[in-house]
Amino acid sequence: MIVKLAPAFEAIRLAAGTELLFANEHVMYTKVLPKFVSLQKAAAVPEEECLRYAKCYGSLDEAPNEVLILEDLNESNFEMLNKFEPLPEECIKSILKNFAIFHSLSYVLKNKEPVTYDLFTGTLKDSWYTRLKDPNFEMQFEMLLNSVLPLLDNETQKNIVKNKLTNIVQEVLKFSKENDSRFSVIHQGDAWTNNFMFRFEEGVLRESVMIDYQASTSHNPVTDVLFVIFICSDHEARSKNFYDWIDYYHSELDKSLSNFGLKANFTYSRDQLDADIKRFGKIVFATTVLFINILMRDTNEVAAMKEALKTSSFEEQLENMSINEMQGETFGTAKKRLLDLIETYIQFGLV
């Protein structure tokens, strides 16, 4: 078994939004995911096409003693891949298939049991929207922006990043009004490498599983799709596969919906998906840039940051998160990820 324990130290809890995140994951593992799978079983969906998730053996969402007890997927030969390396192309496709199935089940539940769907989405809380209400959020965001600028080589690159991150608070607020639109789904919300596990047989990928749902809330499905593509692959792979990956996601969405007599063209059309890629490009860019700074740090750096939060404020830690303080290997990895992201946005007209 895997036991996820919430941190007890109040400064860390406040900085991470622990109470909200554990409450979301409690709802996902105890209510939403079982409901999704029950829909598939009722429709006689083949087992290999059913949503796979770690079994939940128990969950307590009472702050500050939150705990989640889950199946240890390592015992079923699943493994986590290196976060510092781009995921192989077959892993990206496997995740996109998972997302297509996962998102489709939101549309199915909306169609069959709208009251239940609304109950779920009303319980799940948007961690980003909650942070926006923090009076220090814009200052924190500015600190994070300043911490990534040293990664860039020239003013053109810096101007692209600044442009994409300018007025991002207003951008998030604008799109938060669409969280209950007819295209919205319960999204995973944090699609980076360490939140997936993969099972290989003799070097061949057989399946992947999402393992973290703390950021799950009602949102546009394209945010999951773009984030995993931008944070988990490099520009070389995106340059060759971007449109194929989008096609694959949409075809798998249609395939999963067809099990319930629904069609993607009438539920979430390819034209709508293409439009949303453009519309949500700025938010996903900003999120990816900030996550590159945080997620590309090695375990020693992360541990040191957590320890420092016990004696200093979150704002002080942000001030100390200068890219120049990164370890050499971390710096190089983060720099390449950010420059790759800019190249991808230029190539596909998302700047």
C-alpha positions as CSV (number, residue, x, y, z in Angstrom):
1,M,0.0,0.0,0.0
2,I,0.9,3.6,-0.5
3,V,0.0,6.1,2.3
4,K,-0.3,9.8,1.4
5,L,-0.1,11.9,4.5
6,A,-0.7,15.6,4.5
7,P,2.1,17.8,5.9
8,A,1.4,18.9,9.5
9,F,3.4,22.1,9.5
10,E,1.1,25.0,9.0
11,A,3.3,27.2,6.8
12,I,3.8,24.3,4.4
13,R,0.0,23.6,4.4
14,L,-0.8,27.2,3.6
15,A,1.9,27.5,0.9
16,A,0.7,24.4,-0.8
17,G,-3.0,24.7,-0.3
18,T,-3.0,21.3,1.4
19,E,-6.5,21.3,2.8
20,L,-8.1,22.0,-0.6
21,L,-5.8,19.5,-2.5
22,F,-6.5,16.6,-0.2
23,A,-10.2,17.4,-0.2
24,N,-10.2,17.2,-4.0
25,E,-8.4,13.9,-4.1
26,H,-10.6,12.5,-1.4
27,V,-13.7,13.3,-3.6
28,M,-12.0,11.9,-6.7
29,Y,-10.9,8.5,-5.3
30,T,-14.0,7.9,-3.2
31,K,-16.8,9.2,-5.5
32,V,-15.8,10.4,-9.0
33,L,-13.5,7.7,-10.2
34,P,-15.7,4.8,-8.9
35,K,-18.7,6.5,-10.5
36,F,-16.9,6.8,-13.9
37,V,-15.9,3.1,-13.8
38,S,-19.5,2.1,-12.9
39,L,-20.7,3.9,-16.0
40,Q,-18.3,1.9,-18.1
41,K,-19.3,-1.4,-16.5
42,A,-23.0,-0.7,-17.0
43,A,-22.3,0.0,-20.7
44,A,-20.2,-3.3,-21.0
45,V,-17.1,-1.4,-22.0
46,P,-14.2,-3.9,-22.6
47,E,-11.9,-4.1,-19.5
48,E,-8.9,-3.0,-21.5
49,E,-10.8,0.3,-22.4
50,C,-11.9,1.0,-18.9
51,L,-10.4,3.8,-16.8
52,R,-7.6,2.4,-14.6
53,Y,-6.7,4.0,-11.3
54,A,-5.0,2.9,-8.1
55,K,-7.5,1.2,-5.7
56,C,-8.4,3.3,-2.7
57,Y,-8.4,1.4,0.6
58,G,-9.3,4.3,2.8
59,S,-9.4,8.1,2.9
60,L,-9.7,10.7,5.6
61,D,-10.2,14.4,4.6
62,E,-10.4,15.9,8.1
63,A,-7.8,18.7,8.3
64,P,-5.0,18.7,9.4
65,N,-4.9,14.9,9.6
66,E,-5.7,14.1,5.9
67,V,-4.6,10.7,4.8
68,L,-5.1,8.6,1.6
69,I,-4.4,4.9,1.4
70,L,-3.9,3.6,-2.1
71,E,-2.8,0.5,-4.0
72,D,0.9,0.2,-4.6
73,L,1.1,0.1,-8.4
74,N,4.8,-0.9,-8.2
75,E,3.5,-4.4,-7.2
76,S,1.8,-4.6,-10.6
77,N,5.0,-3.7,-12.3
78,F,4.2,0.0,-12.9
79,E,7.0,2.4,-12.7
80,M,7.6,6.2,-12.7
81,L,9.9,7.6,-15.4
82,N,12.6,10.2,-15.0
83,K,11.1,13.7,-14.7
84,F,14.3,15.3,-16.2
85,E,13.9,13.4,-19.5
86,P,11.1,13.9,-22.1
87,L,8.6,11.1,-22.1
88,P,8.8,8.7,-25.0
89,E,6.3,9.3,-27.7
90,E,4.3,6.2,-27.0
91,C,4.0,7.3,-23.3
92,I,2.5,10.7,-24.5
93,K,0.0,8.8,-26.6
94,S,-0.9,6.5,-23.8
95,I,-1.6,9.5,-21.5
96,L,-3.7,11.2,-24.2
97,K,-5.8,8.1,-24.5
98,N,-6.3,8.1,-20.7
99,F,-7.3,11.7,-20.9
100,A,-9.7,11.0,-23.7
101,I,-11.4,8.2,-21.7
102,F,-11.3,10.3,-18.5
103,H,-12.8,13.4,-20.1
104,S,-15.4,11.4,-22.1
105,L,-16.8,10.1,-18.8
106,S,-17.6,13.6,-17.7
107,Y,-19.6,14.2,-20.8
108,V,-21.4,10.9,-20.3
109,L,-22.2,11.7,-16.7
110,K,-23.4,15.2,-17.7
111,N,-25.7,13.5,-20.2
112,K,-27.0,10.7,-18.1
113,E,-26.9,12.1,-14.5
114,P,-26.5,15.9,-14.7
115,V,-27.4,16.4,-11.0
116,T,-24.7,13.9,-9.9
117,Y,-22.2,15.7,-12.2
118,D,-23.1,19.1,-10.8
119,L,-22.7,17.7,-7.2
120,F,-19.2,16.5,-8.0
121,T,-18.1,19.7,-9.7
122,G,-19.6,21.8,-6.9
123,T,-17.5,19.9,-4.4
124,L,-14.2,20.0,-6.3
125,K,-12.4,23.3,-5.8
126,D,-10.1,25.1,-8.3
127,S,-6.8,25.6,-6.6
128,W,-5.7,28.4,-9.0
129,Y,-8.9,30.4,-8.5
130,T,-8.4,30.1,-4.7
131,R,-4.9,31.4,-5.0
132,L,-6.1,34.4,-7.0
133,K,-7.9,35.6,-3.9
134,D,-4.6,35.8,-2.0
135,P,-3.7,39.5,-2.0
136,N,0.0,38.5,-2.4
137,F,-0.7,36.4,-5.5
138,E,0.4,39.0,-8.1
139,M,3.6,39.7,-6.2
140,Q,4.3,36.0,-5.9
141,F,3.7,35.6,-9.7
142,E,6.0,38.5,-10.4
143,M,8.8,36.8,-8.3
144,L,8.3,33.6,-10.2
145,L,8.5,35.4,-13.6
146,N,11.7,37.1,-12.5
147,S,13.2,33.8,-11.5
148,V,12.8,32.3,-15.0
149,L,14.1,35.2,-17.0
150,P,17.8,34.3,-16.5
151,L,17.1,31.1,-18.5
152,L,16.6,33.1,-21.6
153,D,19.3,34.1,-24.1
154,N,18.0,37.3,-25.7
155,E,15.4,40.1,-25.4
156,T,13.1,38.5,-28.1
157,Q,12.7,35.4,-25.9
158,K,12.2,37.5,-22.8
159,N,9.6,39.6,-24.5
160,I,7.6,36.5,-25.5
161,V,7.6,35.2,-22.0
162,K,6.7,38.6,-20.5
163,N,3.9,39.0,-23.0
164,K,2.5,35.6,-22.2
165,L,2.7,36.2,-18.5
166,T,1.3,39.7,-18.5
167,N,-2.2,40.1,-17.1
168,I,-2.3,36.3,-16.5
169,V,-4.4,36.9,-13.3
170,Q,-7.1,38.6,-15.4
171,E,-6.8,35.8,-18.0
172,V,-7.4,33.1,-15.4
173,L,-10.4,35.0,-13.9
174,K,-11.9,35.4,-17.4
175,F,-11.7,31.7,-18.2
176,S,-12.9,30.7,-14.7
177,K,-16.3,31.9,-15.8
178,E,-16.3,29.1,-18.4
179,N,-15.7,26.3,-15.8
180,D,-19.3,25.3,-16.0
181,S,-19.7,25.6,-19.8
182,R,-21.1,22.7,-21.8
183,F,-17.5,21.8,-23.0
184,S,-16.0,21.6,-19.5
185,V,-15.1,18.3,-17.9
186,I,-13.5,17.2,-14.6
187,H,-9.9,17.5,-15.6
188,Q,-6.8,16.0,-13.9
189,G,-5.2,19.4,-13.7
190,D,-1.6,18.5,-13.0
191,A,-0.3,16.4,-15.9
192,W,3.4,16.2,-15.4
193,T,5.7,13.1,-15.5
194,N,5.6,12.2,-11.8
195,N,1.8,12.0,-11.8
196,F,1.8,9.0,-14.1
197,M,3.0,5.5,-13.9
198,F,3.8,3.1,-16.8
199,R,3.8,-0.7,-17.2
200,F,6.2,-2.2,-19.7
201,E,6.6,-5.8,-20.9
202,E,10.0,-6.6,-22.5
203,G,10.4,-2.9,-23.2
204,V,7.0,-2.5,-24.8
205,L,4.5,-0.1,-23.1
206,R,1.3,-1.8,-22.2
207,E,-0.6,0.8,-20.2
208,S,-0.3,4.0,-18.1
209,V,-2.2,5.2,-15.0
210,M,-2.8,8.6,-13.6
211,I,-1.9,8.7,-9.9
212,D,-2.7,12.2,-8.6
213,Y,-6.0,14.1,-8.7
214,Q,-5.4,16.9,-6.1
215,A,-5.8,19.6,-8.8
216,S,-8.9,18.0,-10.3
217,T,-11.8,20.4,-10.9
218,S,-14.2,21.5,-13.6
219,H,-12.2,22.9,-16.5
220,N,-11.8,22.9,-20.3
221,P,-10.3,19.5,-21.4
222,V,-7.7,21.2,-23.6
223,T,-5.8,22.3,-20.5
224,D,-4.9,18.6,-19.7
225,V,-4.1,17.9,-23.3
226,L,-1.8,20.9,-23.9
227,F,-0.1,20.7,-20.5
228,V,1.0,17.1,-20.8
229,I,2.3,17.8,-24.4
230,F,4.2,20.9,-23.3
231,I,5.6,19.8,-19.9
232,C,6.4,16.1,-20.8
233,S,7.8,16.3,-24.3
234,D,10.5,18.3,-26.1
235,H,10.3,20.5,-29.1
236,E,11.7,17.9,-31.5
237,A,8.9,15.4,-30.6
238,R,6.2,18.2,-30.7
239,S,7.5,19.5,-34.0
240,K,6.8,16.0,-35.6
241,N,3.8,14.9,-33.7
242,F,1.8,17.8,-32.3
243,Y,-1.1,17.6,-34.7
244,D,-1.0,13.8,-34.8
245,W,-1.3,13.8,-31.0
246,I,-4.3,16.2,-31.1
247,D,-5.9,14.0,-33.7
248,Y,-5.3,10.9,-31.6
249,Y,-6.8,12.4,-28.5
250,H,-9.9,13.5,-30.3
251,S,-10.3,10.1,-32.1
252,E,-10.0,8.3,-28.7
253,L,-12.5,10.7,-27.2
254,D,-15.0,9.8,-29.9
255,K,-14.3,6.1,-29.5
256,S,-15.0,6.3,-25.8
257,L,-18.1,8.4,-26.2
258,S,-19.4,5.9,-28.8
259,N,-19.7,3.3,-26.0
260,F,-22.6,5.4,-24.7
261,G,-24.2,6.4,-28.0
262,L,-22.6,9.9,-28.0
263,K,-20.4,11.5,-30.7
264,A,-17.5,13.8,-30.3
265,N,-18.7,16.0,-33.2
266,F,-21.7,16.9,-31.1
267,T,-20.1,16.8,-27.7
268,Y,-16.6,18.4,-28.1
269,S,-15.9,18.8,-31.8
270,R,-12.5,19.0,-33.4
271,D,-13.2,22.6,-34.5
272,Q,-13.9,23.5,-30.9
273,L,-10.8,21.7,-29.7
274,D,-8.7,23.7,-32.3
275,A,-10.3,26.9,-31.1
276,D,-9.6,26.1,-27.5
277,I,-5.9,25.4,-28.2
278,K,-5.6,29.0,-29.4
279,R,-7.8,30.4,-26.6
280,F,-6.1,28.6,-23.7
281,G,-2.6,28.9,-25.1
282,K,-1.6,31.8,-22.9
283,I,-2.7,30.2,-19.6
284,V,-1.1,26.9,-20.5
285,F,2.1,28.7,-21.5
286,A,2.2,30.6,-18.2
287,T,1.5,27.4,-16.2
288,T,4.2,25.5,-18.0
289,V,6.8,28.2,-17.5
290,L,6.2,28.3,-13.8
291,F,6.1,24.6,-13.4
292,I,9.4,24.3,-15.3
293,N,11.1,26.4,-12.6
294,I,9.6,24.3,-9.8
295,L,9.4,20.8,-11.2
296,M,12.8,20.6,-12.7
297,R,14.6,21.0,-9.3
298,D,16.2,17.9,-7.9
299,T,15.1,16.2,-4.8
300,N,17.7,17.9,-2.6
301,E,16.6,21.3,-3.7
302,V,12.9,20.5,-3.1
303,A,13.7,19.1,0.3
304,A,15.7,22.2,1.2
305,M,12.8,24.4,0.1
306,K,10.3,22.5,2.2
307,E,12.6,22.7,5.3
308,A,13.1,26.4,4.8
309,L,9.3,27.0,4.8
310,K,9.3,25.9,8.5
311,T,11.3,29.1,9.4
312,S,10.5,31.6,6.6
313,S,7.5,32.8,4.6
314,F,6.4,31.5,1.2
315,E,7.3,34.9,-0.3
316,E,10.8,34.7,1.1
317,Q,11.3,31.3,-0.5
318,L,10.1,32.7,-3.8
319,E,12.7,35.4,-3.6
320,N,15.3,32.7,-3.0
321,M,14.2,30.6,-6.0
322,S,16.6,32.3,-8.4
323,I,17.4,30.2,-11.4
324,N,21.1,30.9,-10.6
325,E,20.6,28.9,-7.4
326,M,19.7,25.8,-9.3
327,Q,22.1,22.9,-9.5
328,G,24.0,22.9,-12.8
329,E,22.2,19.9,-14.3
330,T,18.8,21.3,-13.2
331,F,19.6,24.7,-14.7
332,G,20.5,23.1,-18.1
333,T,17.4,21.0,-18.1
334,A,15.1,23.9,-17.2
335,K,16.7,26.1,-19.8
336,K,16.2,23.6,-22.6
337,R,12.6,23.0,-21.6
338,L,11.8,26.7,-21.6
339,L,13.6,27.4,-24.9
340,D,11.8,24.4,-26.4
341,L,8.5,25.7,-25.3
342,I,9.1,29.0,-27.0
343,E,10.1,27.3,-30.2
344,T,6.9,25.2,-30.2
345,Y,4.7,28.2,-29.6
346,I,6.4,30.0,-32.5
347,Q,6.2,27.0,-34.9
348,F,2.5,26.4,-34.3
349,G,1.4,30.1,-34.2
350,L,0.6,30.2,-30.5
351,V,2.7,33.2,-29.7
